[in-house]
Amino acid sequence: MPVLKPHPPWRRDSMRRGTDVAQSWMTLIAGLLAEPVWLDRHGALVRDPSTPADTMAMSVAAGTVAACGASLLVFGADRAGGYLLDRRRSAQWEQEWAALDAERRHHRQ
């Protein structure tokens, strides 16, 4: 029984032609590099849908940014309040020292 060599689908005859081989390689590479395209109802290109892992990563990132922003806001309010209270205390302390100094000068004379 003779053994028949199977021919690749791009070869129609037993002759090997360079253009057939080149076209088949280009088709193979194009098929490997092709990516799915997502279209909306009107046929316009849209981004591909997110995977559950992408969605989870984005939600964790958004939560982290929100928590950091809120904590920075609270920290800033605390620092601003402390600064304002310190200014007020320093002004009161200055008035008390001025009154004590005036009283002391009065007793010296």
Phi and psi restraints in degrees (range 20) as a CNS / XPLOR table:
assign (resid 1 and name C) (resid 2 and name N)
       (resid 2 and name CA) (resid 2 and name C) 1.0 -75.0 20.0 2
assign (resid 2 and name N) (resid 2 and name CA)
       (resid 2 and name C) (resid 3 and name N) 1.0 144.0 20.0 2
assign (resid 2 and name C) (resid 3 and name N)
       (resid 3 and name CA) (resid 3 and name C) 1.0 -94.0 20.0 2
assign (resid 3 and name N) (resid 3 and name CA)
       (resid 3 and name C) (resid 4 and name N) 1.0 122.5 20.0 2
assign (resid 3 and name C) (resid 4 and name N)
       (resid 4 and name CA) (resid 4 and name C) 1.0 -94.8 20.0 2
assign (resid 4 and name N) (resid 4 and name CA)
       (resid 4 and name C) (resid 5 and name N) 1.0 131.6 20.0 2
assign (resid 4 and name C) (resid 5 and name N)
       (resid 5 and name CA) (resid 5 and name C) 1.0 -82.7 20.0 2
assign (resid 5 and name N) (resid 5 and name CA)
       (resid 5 and name C) (resid 6 and name N) 1.0 126.0 20.0 2
assign (resid 5 and name C) (resid 6 and name N)
       (resid 6 and name CA) (resid 6 and name C) 1.0 -70.5 20.0 2
assign (resid 6 and name N) (resid 6 and name CA)
       (resid 6 and name C) (resid 7 and name N) 1.0 139.2 20.0 2
assign (resid 6 and name C) (resid 7 and name N)
       (resid 7 and name CA) (resid 7 and name C) 1.0 -97.3 20.0 2
assign (resid 7 and name N) (resid 7 and name CA)
       (resid 7 and name C) (resid 8 and name N) 1.0 141.3 20.0 2
assign (resid 7 and name C) (resid 8 and name N)
       (resid 8 and name CA) (resid 8 and name C) 1.0 -61.5 20.0 2
assign (resid 8 and name N) (resid 8 and name CA)
       (resid 8 and name C) (resid 9 and name N) 1.0 155.3 20.0 2
assign (resid 8 and name C) (resid 9 and name N)
       (resid 9 and name CA) (resid 9 and name C) 1.0 -64.5 20.0 2
assign (resid 9 and name N) (resid 9 and name CA)
       (resid 9 and name C) (resid 10 and name N) 1.0 -22.2 20.0 2
assign (resid 9 and name C) (resid 10 and name N)
       (resid 10 and name CA) (resid 10 and name C) 1.0 -80.6 20.0 2
assign (resid 10 and name N) (resid 10 and name CA)
       (resid 10 and name C) (resid 11 and name N) 1.0 -10.9 20.0 2
assign (resid 10 and name C) (resid 11 and name N)
       (resid 11 and name CA) (resid 11 and name C) 1.0 -103.9 20.0 2
assign (resid 11 and name N) (resid 11 and name CA)
       (resid 11 and name C) (resid 12 and name N) 1.0 118.7 20.0 2
assign (resid 11 and name C) (resid 12 and name N)
       (resid 12 and name CA) (resid 12 and name C) 1.0 -89.3 20.0 2
assign (resid 12 and name N) (resid 12 and name CA)
       (resid 12 and name C) (resid 13 and name N) 1.0 -30.0 20.0 2
assign (resid 12 and name C) (resid 13 and name N)
       (resid 13 and name CA) (resid 13 and name C) 1.0 -121.7 20.0 2
assign (resid 13 and name N) (resid 13 and name CA)
       (resid 13 and name C) (resid 14 and name N) 1.0 -178.9 20.0 2
assign (resid 13 and name C) (resid 14 and name N)
       (resid 14 and name CA) (resid 14 and name C) 1.0 -79.2 20.0 2
assign (resid 14 and name N) (resid 14 and name CA)
       (resid 14 and name C) (resid 15 and name N) 1.0 -10.9 20.0 2
assign (resid 14 and name C) (resid 15 and name N)
       (resid 15 and name CA) (resid 15 and name C) 1.0 -77.9 20.0 2
assign (resid 15 and name N) (resid 15 and name CA)
       (resid 15 and name C) (resid 16 and name N) 1.0 138.7 20.0 2
assign (resid 15 and name C) (resid 16 and name N)
       (resid 16 and name CA) (resid 16 and name C) 1.0 -97.8 20.0 2
assign (resid 16 and name N) (resid 16 and name CA)
       (resid 16 and name C) (resid 17 and name N) 1.0 125.5 20.0 2
assign (resid 16 and name C) (resid 17 and name N)
       (resid 17 and name CA) (resid 17 and name C) 1.0 -116.3 20.0 2
assign (resid 17 and name N) (resid 17 and name CA)
       (resid 17 and name C) (resid 18 and name N) 1.0 140.7 20.0 2
assign (resid 17 and name C) (resid 18 and name N)
       (resid 18 and name CA) (resid 18 and name C) 1.0 -63.6 20.0 2
assign (resid 18 and name N) (resid 18 and name CA)
       (resid 18 and name C) (resid 19 and name N) 1.0 -35.0 20.0 2
assign (resid 18 and name C) (resid 19 and name N)
       (resid 19 and name CA) (resid 19 and name C) 1.0 -68.3 20.0 2
assign (resid 19 and name N) (resid 19 and name CA)
       (resid 19 and name C) (resid 20 and name N) 1.0 -36.3 20.0 2
assign (resid 19 and name C) (resid 20 and name N)
       (resid 20 and name CA) (resid 20 and name C) 1.0 -64.3 20.0 2
assign (resid 20 and name N) (resid 20 and name CA)
       (resid 20 and name C) (resid 21 and name N) 1.0 -43.9 20.0 2
assign (resid 20 and name C) (resid 21 and name N)
       (resid 21 and name CA) (resid 21 and name C) 1.0 -65.9 20.0 2
assign (resid 21 and name N) (resid 21 and name CA)
       (resid 21 and name C) (resid 22 and name N) 1.0 -43.8 20.0 2
assign (resid 21 and name C) (resid 22 and name N)
       (resid 22 and name CA) (resid 22 and name C) 1.0 -63.9 20.0 2
assign (resid 22 and name N) (resid 22 and name CA)
       (resid 22 and name C) (resid 23 and name N) 1.0 -41.9 20.0 2
assign (resid 22 and name C) (resid 23 and name N)
       (resid 23 and name CA) (resid 23 and name C) 1.0 -66.5 20.0 2
assign (resid 23 and name N) (resid 23 and name CA)
       (resid 23 and name C) (resid 24 and name N) 1.0 -36.5 20.0 2
assign (resid 23 and name C) (resid 24 and name N)
       (resid 24 and name CA) (resid 24 and name C) 1.0 -68.5 20.0 2
assign (resid 24 and name N) (resid 24 and name CA)
       (resid 24 and name C) (resid 25 and name N) 1.0 -38.6 20.0 2
assign (resid 24 and name C) (resid 25 and name N)
       (resid 25 and name CA) (resid 25 and name C) 1.0 -66.4 20.0 2
assign (resid 25 and name N) (resid 25 and name CA)
       (resid 25 and name C) (resid 26 and name N) 1.0 -39.8 20.0 2
assign (resid 25 and name C) (resid 26 and name N)
       (resid 26 and name CA) (resid 26 and name C) 1.0 -65.2 20.0 2
assign (resid 26 and name N) (resid 26 and name CA)
       (resid 26 and name C) (resid 27 and name N) 1.0 -38.3 20.0 2
assign (resid 26 and name C) (resid 27 and name N)
       (resid 27 and name CA) (resid 27 and name C) 1.0 -65.5 20.0 2
assign (resid 27 and name N) (resid 27 and name CA)
       (resid 27 and name C) (resid 28 and name N) 1.0 -41.9 20.0 2
assign (resid 27 and name C) (resid 28 and name N)
       (resid 28 and name CA) (resid 28 and name C) 1.0 -63.4 20.0 2
assign (resid 28 and name N) (resid 28 and name CA)
       (resid 28 and name C) (resid 29 and name N) 1.0 -46.3 20.0 2
assign (resid 28 and name C) (resid 29 and name N)
       (resid 29 and name CA) (resid 29 and name C) 1.0 -65.8 20.0 2
assign (resid 29 and name N) (resid 29 and name CA)
       (resid 29 and name C) (resid 30 and name N) 1.0 -42.1 20.0 2
assign (resid 29 and name C) (resid 30 and name N)
       (resid 30 and name CA) (resid 30 and name C) 1.0 -61.9 20.0 2
assign (resid 30 and name N) (resid 30 and name CA)
       (resid 30 and name C) (resid 31 and name N) 1.0 -38.1 20.0 2
assign (resid 30 and name C) (resid 31 and name N)
       (resid 31 and name CA) (resid 31 and name C) 1.0 -67.5 20.0 2
assign (resid 31 and name N) (resid 31 and name CA)
       (resid 31 and name C) (resid 32 and name N) 1.0 -34.6 20.0 2
assign (resid 31 and name C) (resid 32 and name N)
       (resid 32 and name CA) (resid 32 and name C) 1.0 -74.2 20.0 2
assign (resid 32 and name N) (resid 32 and name CA)
       (resid 32 and name C) (resid 33 and name N) 1.0 -32.3 20.0 2
assign (resid 32 and name C) (resid 33 and name N)
       (resid 33 and name CA) (resid 33 and name C) 1.0 -88.7 20.0 2
assign (resid 33 and name N) (resid 33 and name CA)
       (resid 33 and name C) (resid 34 and name N) 1.0 -9.2 20.0 2
assign (resid 33 and name C) (resid 34 and name N)
       (resid 34 and name CA) (resid 34 and name C) 1.0 -69.3 20.0 2
assign (resid 34 and name N) (resid 34 and name CA)
       (resid 34 and name C) (resid 35 and name N) 1.0 139.8 20.0 2
assign (resid 34 and name C) (resid 35 and name N)
       (resid 35 and name CA) (resid 35 and name C) 1.0 -120.3 20.0 2
assign (resid 35 and name N) (resid 35 and name CA)
       (resid 35 and name C) (resid 36 and name N) 1.0 151.3 20.0 2
assign (resid 35 and name C) (resid 36 and name N)
       (resid 36 and name CA) (resid 36 and name C) 1.0 -67.1 20.0 2
assign (resid 36 and name N) (resid 36 and name CA)
       (resid 36 and name C) (resid 37 and name N) 1.0 147.6 20.0 2
assign (resid 36 and name C) (resid 37 and name N)
       (resid 37 and name CA) (resid 37 and name C) 1.0 -112.7 20.0 2
assign (resid 37 and name N) (resid 37 and name CA)
       (resid 37 and name C) (resid 38 and name N) 1.0 134.2 20.0 2
assign (resid 37 and name C) (resid 38 and name N)
       (resid 38 and name CA) (resid 38 and name C) 1.0 -107.5 20.0 2
assign (resid 38 and name N) (resid 38 and name CA)
       (resid 38 and name C) (resid 39 and name N) 1.0 132.8 20.0 2
assign (resid 38 and name C) (resid 39 and name N)
       (resid 39 and name CA) (resid 39 and name C) 1.0 -123.0 20.0 2
assign (resid 39 and name N) (resid 39 and name CA)
       (resid 39 and name C) (resid 40 and name N) 1.0 150.6 20.0 2
assign (resid 39 and name C) (resid 40 and name N)
       (resid 40 and name CA) (resid 40 and name C) 1.0 -90.2 20.0 2
assign (resid 40 and name N) (resid 40 and name CA)
       (resid 40 and name C) (resid 41 and name N) 1.0 -170.4 20.0 2
assign (resid 40 and name C) (resid 41 and name N)
       (resid 41 and name CA) (resid 41 and name C) 1.0 -63.2 20.0 2
assign (resid 41 and name N) (resid 41 and name CA)
       (resid 41 and name C) (resid 42 and name N) 1.0 -27.5 20.0 2
assign (resid 41 and name C) (resid 42 and name N)
       (resid 42 and name CA) (resid 42 and name C) 1.0 -94.6 20.0 2
assign (resid 42 and name N) (resid 42 and name CA)
       (resid 42 and name C) (resid 43 and name N) 1.0 2.2 20.0 2
assign (resid 42 and name C) (resid 43 and name N)
       (resid 43 and name CA) (resid 43 and name C) 1.0 88.6 20.0 2
assign (resid 43 and name N) (resid 43 and name CA)
       (resid 43 and name C) (resid 44 and name N) 1.0 7.7 20.0 2
assign (resid 43 and name C) (resid 44 and name N)
       (resid 44 and name CA) (resid 44 and name C) 1.0 -84.6 20.0 2
assign (resid 44 and name N) (resid 44 and name CA)
       (resid 44 and name C) (resid 45 and name N) 1.0 148.2 20.0 2
assign (resid 44 and name C) (resid 45 and name N)
       (resid 45 and name CA) (resid 45 and name C) 1.0 -68.8 20.0 2
assign (resid 45 and name N) (resid 45 and name CA)
       (resid 45 and name C) (resid 46 and name N) 1.0 137.8 20.0 2
assign (resid 45 and name C) (resid 46 and name N)
       (resid 46 and name CA) (resid 46 and name C) 1.0 -132.0 20.0 2
assign (resid 46 and name N) (resid 46 and name CA)
       (resid 46 and name C) (resid 47 and name N) 1.0 166.1 20.0 2
assign (resid 46 and name C) (resid 47 and name N)
       (resid 47 and name CA) (resid 47 and name C) 1.0 -70.5 20.0 2
assign (resid 47 and name N) (resid 47 and name CA)
       (resid 47 and name C) (resid 48 and name N) 1.0 154.5 20.0 2
assign (resid 47 and name C) (resid 48 and name N)
       (resid 48 and name CA) (resid 48 and name C) 1.0 -71.5 20.0 2
assign (resid 48 and name N) (resid 48 and name CA)
       (resid 48 and name C) (resid 49 and name N) 1.0 151.2 20.0 2
assign (resid 48 and name C) (resid 49 and name N)
       (resid 49 and name CA) (resid 49 and name C) 1.0 -66.4 20.0 2
assign (resid 49 and name N) (resid 49 and name CA)
       (resid 49 and name C) (resid 50 and name N) 1.0 150.6 20.0 2
assign (resid 49 and name C) (resid 50 and name N)
       (resid 50 and name CA) (resid 50 and name C) 1.0 -73.1 20.0 2
assign (resid 50 and name N) (resid 50 and name CA)
       (resid 50 and name C) (resid 51 and name N) 1.0 147.9 20.0 2
assign (resid 50 and name C) (resid 51 and name N)
       (resid 51 and name CA) (resid 51 and name C) 1.0 -83.8 20.0 2
assign (resid 51 and name N) (resid 51 and name CA)
       (resid 51 and name C) (resid 52 and name N) 1.0 161.9 20.0 2
assign (resid 51 and name C) (resid 52 and name N)
       (resid 52 and name CA) (resid 52 and name C) 1.0 -59.2 20.0 2
assign (resid 52 and name N) (resid 52 and name CA)
       (resid 52 and name C) (resid 53 and name N) 1.0 -35.0 20.0 2
assign (resid 52 and name C) (resid 53 and name N)
       (resid 53 and name CA) (resid 53 and name C) 1.0 -66.8 20.0 2
assign (resid 53 and name N) (resid 53 and name CA)
       (resid 53 and name C) (resid 54 and name N) 1.0 -39.8 20.0 2
assign (resid 53 and name C) (resid 54 and name N)
       (resid 54 and name CA) (resid 54 and name C) 1.0 -64.3 20.0 2
assign (resid 54 and name N) (resid 54 and name CA)
       (resid 54 and name C) (resid 55 and name N) 1.0 -41.8 20.0 2
assign (resid 54 and name C) (resid 55 and name N)
       (resid 55 and name CA) (resid 55 and name C) 1.0 -63.3 20.0 2
assign (resid 55 and name N) (resid 55 and name CA)
       (resid 55 and name C) (resid 56 and name N) 1.0 -42.1 20.0 2
assign (resid 55 and name C) (resid 56 and name N)
       (resid 56 and name CA) (resid 56 and name C) 1.0 -64.8 20.0 2
assign (resid 56 and name N) (resid 56 and name CA)
       (resid 56 and name C) (resid 57 and name N) 1.0 -43.5 20.0 2
assign (resid 56 and name C) (resid 57 and name N)
       (resid 57 and name CA) (resid 57 and name C) 1.0 -63.3 20.0 2
assign (resid 57 and name N) (resid 57 and name CA)
       (resid 57 and name C) (resid 58 and name N) 1.0 -41.7 20.0 2
assign (resid 57 and name C) (resid 58 and name N)
       (resid 58 and name CA) (resid 58 and name C) 1.0 -66.2 20.0 2
assign (resid 58 and name N) (resid 58 and name CA)
       (resid 58 and name C) (resid 59 and name N) 1.0 -38.5 20.0 2
assign (resid 58 and name C) (resid 59 and name N)
       (resid 59 and name CA) (resid 59 and name C) 1.0 -69.7 20.0 2
assign (resid 59 and name N) (resid 59 and name CA)
       (resid 59 and name C) (resid 60 and name N) 1.0 -37.7 20.0 2
assign (resid 59 and name C) (resid 60 and name N)
       (resid 60 and name CA) (resid 60 and name C) 1.0 -65.1 20.0 2
assign (resid 60 and name N) (resid 60 and name CA)
       (resid 60 and name C) (resid 61 and name N) 1.0 -42.4 20.0 2
assign (resid 60 and name C) (resid 61 and name N)
       (resid 61 and name CA) (resid 61 and name C) 1.0 -64.0 20.0 2
assign (resid 61 and name N) (resid 61 and name CA)
       (resid 61 and name C) (resid 62 and name N) 1.0 -43.2 20.0 2
assign (resid 61 and name C) (resid 62 and name N)
       (resid 62 and name CA) (resid 62 and name C) 1.0 -64.8 20.0 2
assign (resid 62 and name N) (resid 62 and name CA)
       (resid 62 and name C) (resid 63 and name N) 1.0 -41.0 20.0 2
assign (resid 62 and name C) (resid 63 and name N)
       (resid 63 and name CA) (resid 63 and name C) 1.0 -64.4 20.0 2
assign (resid 63 and name N) (resid 63 and name CA)
       (resid 63 and name C) (resid 64 and name N) 1.0 -39.6 20.0 2
assign (resid 63 and name C) (resid 64 and name N)
       (resid 64 and name CA) (resid 64 and name C) 1.0 -65.3 20.0 2
assign (resid 64 and name N) (resid 64 and name CA)
       (resid 64 and name C) (resid 65 and name N) 1.0 -43.4 20.0 2
assign (resid 64 and name C) (resid 65 and name N)
       (resid 65 and name CA) (resid 65 and name C) 1.0 -64.4 20.0 2
assign (resid 65 and name N) (resid 65 and name CA)
       (resid 65 and name C) (resid 66 and name N) 1.0 -41.8 20.0 2
assign (resid 65 and name C) (resid 66 and name N)
       (resid 66 and name CA) (resid 66 and name C) 1.0 -64.4 20.0 2
assign (resid 66 and name N) (resid 66 and name CA)
       (resid 66 and name C) (resid 67 and name N) 1.0 -42.6 20.0 2
assign (resid 66 and name C) (resid 67 and name N)
       (resid 67 and name CA) (resid 67 and name C) 1.0 -65.7 20.0 2
assign (resid 67 and name N) (resid 67 and name CA)
       (resid 67 and name C) (resid 68 and name N) 1.0 -41.7 20.0 2
assign (resid 67 and name C) (resid 68 and name N)
       (resid 68 and name CA) (resid 68 and name C) 1.0 -65.3 20.0 2
assign (resid 68 and name N) (resid 68 and name CA)
       (resid 68 and name C) (resid 69 and name N) 1.0 -40.7 20.0 2
assign (resid 68 and name C) (resid 69 and name N)
       (resid 69 and name CA) (resid 69 and name C) 1.0 -63.5 20.0 2
assign (resid 69 and name N) (resid 69 and name CA)
       (resid 69 and name C) (resid 70 and name N) 1.0 -42.6 20.0 2
assign (resid 69 and name C) (resid 70 and name N)
       (resid 70 and name CA) (resid 70 and name C) 1.0 -65.9 20.0 2
assign (resid 70 and name N) (resid 70 and name CA)
       (resid 70 and name C) (resid 71 and name N) 1.0 -41.0 20.0 2
assign (resid 70 and name C) (resid 71 and name N)
       (resid 71 and name CA) (resid 71 and name C) 1.0 -68.2 20.0 2
assign (resid 71 and name N) (resid 71 and name CA)
       (resid 71 and name C) (resid 72 and name N) 1.0 -36.3 20.0 2
assign (resid 71 and name C) (resid 72 and name N)
       (resid 72 and name CA) (resid 72 and name C) 1.0 -65.9 20.0 2
assign (resid 72 and name N) (resid 72 and name CA)
       (resid 72 and name C) (resid 73 and name N) 1.0 -35.5 20.0 2
assign (resid 72 and name C) (resid 73 and name N)
       (resid 73 and name CA) (resid 73 and name C) 1.0 -65.6 20.0 2
assign (resid 73 and name N) (resid 73 and name CA)
       (resid 73 and name C) (resid 74 and name N) 1.0 -44.6 20.0 2
assign (resid 73 and name C) (resid 74 and name N)
       (resid 74 and name CA) (resid 74 and name C) 1.0 -65.0 20.0 2
assign (resid 74 and name N) (resid 74 and name CA)
       (resid 74 and name C) (resid 75 and name N) 1.0 -43.0 20.0 2
assign (resid 74 and name C) (resid 75 and name N)
       (resid 75 and name CA) (resid 75 and name C) 1.0 -61.8 20.0 2
assign (resid 75 and name N) (resid 75 and name CA)
       (resid 75 and name C) (resid 76 and name N) 1.0 -43.1 20.0 2
assign (resid 75 and name C) (resid 76 and name N)
       (resid 76 and name CA) (resid 76 and name C) 1.0 -64.2 20.0 2
assign (resid 76 and name N) (resid 76 and name CA)
       (resid 76 and name C) (resid 77 and name N) 1.0 -40.4 20.0 2
assign (resid 76 and name C) (resid 77 and name N)
       (resid 77 and name CA) (resid 77 and name C) 1.0 -64.4 20.0 2
assign (resid 77 and name N) (resid 77 and name CA)
       (resid 77 and name C) (resid 78 and name N) 1.0 -39.6 20.0 2
assign (resid 77 and name C) (resid 78 and name N)
       (resid 78 and name CA) (resid 78 and name C) 1.0 -63.4 20.0 2
assign (resid 78 and name N) (resid 78 and name CA)
       (resid 78 and name C) (resid 79 and name N) 1.0 -46.1 20.0 2
assign (resid 78 and name C) (resid 79 and name N)
       (resid 79 and name CA) (resid 79 and name C) 1.0 -65.1 20.0 2
assign (resid 79 and name N) (resid 79 and name CA)
       (resid 79 and name C) (resid 80 and name N) 1.0 -40.9 20.0 2
assign (resid 79 and name C) (resid 80 and name N)
       (resid 80 and name CA) (resid 80 and name C) 1.0 -66.3 20.0 2
assign (resid 80 and name N) (resid 80 and name CA)
       (resid 80 and name C) (resid 81 and name N) 1.0 -42.3 20.0 2
assign (resid 80 and name C) (resid 81 and name N)
       (resid 81 and name CA) (resid 81 and name C) 1.0 -63.1 20.0 2
assign (resid 81 and name N) (resid 81 and name CA)
       (resid 81 and name C) (resid 82 and name N) 1.0 -42.6 20.0 2
assign (resid 81 and name C) (resid 82 and name N)
       (resid 82 and name CA) (resid 82 and name C) 1.0 -62.7 20.0 2
assign (resid 82 and name N) (resid 82 and name CA)
       (resid 82 and name C) (resid 83 and name N) 1.0 -39.8 20.0 2
assign (resid 82 and name C) (resid 83 and name N)
       (resid 83 and name CA) (resid 83 and name C) 1.0 -63.7 20.0 2
assign (resid 83 and name N) (resid 83 and name CA)
       (resid 83 and name C) (resid 84 and name N) 1.0 -45.0 20.0 2
assign (resid 83 and name C) (resid 84 and name N)
       (resid 84 and name CA) (resid 84 and name C) 1.0 -64.7 20.0 2
assign (resid 84 and name N) (resid 84 and name CA)
       (resid 84 and name C) (resid 85 and name N) 1.0 -41.8 20.0 2
assign (resid 84 and name C) (resid 85 and name N)
       (resid 85 and name CA) (resid 85 and name C) 1.0 -66.1 20.0 2
assign (resid 85 and name N) (resid 85 and name CA)
       (resid 85 and name C) (resid 86 and name N) 1.0 -39.0 20.0 2
assign (resid 85 and name C) (resid 86 and name N)
       (resid 86 and name CA) (resid 86 and name C) 1.0 -63.9 20.0 2
assign (resid 86 and name N) (resid 86 and name CA)
       (resid 86 and name C) (resid 87 and name N) 1.0 -39.4 20.0 2
assign (resid 86 and name C) (resid 87 and name N)
       (resid 87 and name CA) (resid 87 and name C) 1.0 -62.2 20.0 2
assign (resid 87 and name N) (resid 87 and name CA)
       (resid 87 and name C) (resid 88 and name N) 1.0 -42.2 20.0 2
assign (resid 87 and name C) (resid 88 and name N)
       (resid 88 and name CA) (resid 88 and name C) 1.0 -66.6 20.0 2
assign (resid 88 and name N) (resid 88 and name CA)
       (resid 88 and name C) (resid 89 and name N) 1.0 -43.6 20.0 2
assign (resid 88 and name C) (resid 89 and name N)
       (resid 89 and name CA) (resid 89 and name C) 1.0 -62.7 20.0 2
assign (resid 89 and name N) (resid 89 and name CA)
       (resid 89 and name C) (resid 90 and name N) 1.0 -39.9 20.0 2
assign (resid 89 and name C) (resid 90 and name N)
       (resid 90 and name CA) (resid 90 and name C) 1.0 -65.1 20.0 2
assign (resid 90 and name N) (resid 90 and name CA)
       (resid 90 and name C) (resid 91 and name N) 1.0 -39.2 20.0 2
assign (resid 90 and name C) (resid 91 and name N)
       (resid 91 and name CA) (resid 91 and name C) 1.0 -65.0 20.0 2
assign (resid 91 and name N) (resid 91 and name CA)
       (resid 91 and name C) (resid 92 and name N) 1.0 -42.3 20.0 2
assign (resid 91 and name C) (resid 92 and name N)
       (resid 92 and name CA) (resid 92 and name C) 1.0 -65.7 20.0 2
assign (resid 92 and name N) (resid 92 and name CA)
       (resid 92 and name C) (resid 93 and name N) 1.0 -40.3 20.0 2
assign (resid 92 and name C) (resid 93 and name N)
       (resid 93 and name CA) (resid 93 and name C) 1.0 -64.1 20.0 2
assign (resid 93 and name N) (resid 93 and name CA)
       (resid 93 and name C) (resid 94 and name N) 1.0 -39.3 20.0 2
assign (resid 93 and name C) (resid 94 and name N)
       (resid 94 and name CA) (resid 94 and name C) 1.0 -63.5 20.0 2
assign (resid 94 and name N) (resid 94 and name CA)
       (resid 94 and name C) (resid 95 and name N) 1.0 -41.3 20.0 2
assign (resid 94 and name C) (resid 95 and name N)
       (resid 95 and name CA) (resid 95 and name C) 1.0 -64.6 20.0 2
assign (resid 95 and name N) (resid 95 and name CA)
       (resid 95 and name C) (resid 96 and name N) 1.0 -41.6 20.0 2
assign (resid 95 and name C) (resid 96 and name N)
       (resid 96 and name CA) (resid 96 and name C) 1.0 -64.6 20.0 2
assign (resid 96 and name N) (resid 96 and name CA)
       (resid 96 and name C) (resid 97 and name N) 1.0 -41.9 20.0 2
assign (resid 96 and name C) (resid 97 and name N)
       (resid 97 and name CA) (resid 97 and name C) 1.0 -66.3 20.0 2
assign (resid 97 and name N) (resid 97 and name CA)
       (resid 97 and name C) (resid 98 and name N) 1.0 -37.9 20.0 2
assign (resid 97 and name C) (resid 98 and name N)
       (resid 98 and name CA) (resid 98 and name C) 1.0 -64.4 20.0 2
assign (resid 98 and name N) (resid 98 and name CA)
       (resid 98 and name C) (resid 99 and name N) 1.0 -42.9 20.0 2
assign (resid 98 and name C) (resid 99 and name N)
       (resid 99 and name CA) (resid 99 and name C) 1.0 -65.4 20.0 2
assign (resid 99 and name N) (resid 99 and name CA)
       (resid 99 and name C) (resid 100 and name N) 1.0 -41.8 20.0 2
assign (resid 99 and name C) (resid 100 and name N)
       (resid 100 and name CA) (resid 100 and name C) 1.0 -65.6 20.0 2
assign (resid 100 and name N) (resid 100 and name CA)
       (resid 100 and name C) (resid 101 and name N) 1.0 -39.7 20.0 2
assign (resid 100 and name C) (resid 101 and name N)
       (resid 101 and name CA) (resid 101 and name C) 1.0 -67.2 20.0 2
assign (resid 101 and name N) (resid 101 and name CA)
       (resid 101 and name C) (resid 102 and name N) 1.0 -40.7 20.0 2
assign (resid 101 and name C) (resid 102 and name N)
       (resid 102 and name CA) (resid 102 and name C) 1.0 -64.9 20.0 2
assign (resid 102 and name N) (resid 102 and name CA)
       (resid 102 and name C) (resid 103 and name N) 1.0 -40.3 20.0 2
assign (resid 102 and name C) (resid 103 and name N)
       (resid 103 and name CA) (resid 103 and name C) 1.0 -66.1 20.0 2
assign (resid 103 and name N) (resid 103 and name CA)
       (resid 103 and name C) (resid 104 and name N) 1.0 -39.2 20.0 2
assign (resid 103 and name C) (resid 104 and name N)
       (resid 104 and name CA) (resid 104 and name C) 1.0 -68.9 20.0 2
assign (resid 104 and name N) (resid 104 and name CA)
       (resid 104 and name C) (resid 105 and name N) 1.0 -39.0 20.0 2
assign (resid 104 and name C) (resid 105 and name N)
       (resid 105 and name CA) (resid 105 and name C) 1.0 -66.3 20.0 2
assign (resid 105 and name N) (resid 105 and name CA)
       (resid 105 and name C) (resid 106 and name N) 1.0 -35.9 20.0 2
assign (resid 105 and name C) (resid 106 and name N)
       (resid 106 and name CA) (resid 106 and name C) 1.0 -64.9 20.0 2
assign (resid 106 and name N) (resid 106 and name CA)
       (resid 106 and name C) (resid 107 and name N) 1.0 -39.0 20.0 2
assign (resid 106 and name C) (resid 107 and name N)
       (resid 107 and name CA) (resid 107 and name C) 1.0 -72.0 20.0 2
assign (resid 107 and name N) (resid 107 and name CA)
       (resid 107 and name C) (resid 108 and name N) 1.0 -28.9 20.0 2
assign (resid 107 and name C) (resid 108 and name N)
       (resid 108 and name CA) (resid 108 and name C) 1.0 -71.9 20.0 2
assign (resid 108 and name N) (resid 108 and name CA)
       (resid 108 and name C) (resid 109 and name N) 1.0 -31.2 20.0 2
